[in-house]
Amino acid sequence: MGTAYVISFIANMSRVCHFCDKKAVRANHVSHSNQKVPRRQKPNLQLIKIGKQRVRACSTCRRTMAKTNV
């Protein structure tokens, strides 16, 4: 598996947790003058290996898996 394949594989993965389906949500950026500008809050996704497969998992799921020795 070449590095170009790995980079394209990771780039094509969606920004959703593999286990809990956590994804980006809409929020407002509020200034000092109380102006609200829409923005996105993205989950803290990290690549982890499960067997030979690499998946994106949020930090909460990753920590839970580490605690339960999965």
Steps between C-alpha positions, in 0.01 A plus 500: 500500500661823385489833678289657224234232552498554877464876461215466249332235717508726806385803301196311371383392844208696638526712813276271705591277792497134397342386829259766628429689172600830659529769231533876462225719642401860430580763762531876519819698548392782733697824501533753781221706339281186502511457121449138406681340207432136416785251525552126535616310806685192379556190713850407614555211257817294510618214281529171686584150384261214558662188364627604158233763445544869582187683615422844632378502859420792727718544805216393732459166323876449482536554876206271575654227285832540681328471839302189407798335323319453168 
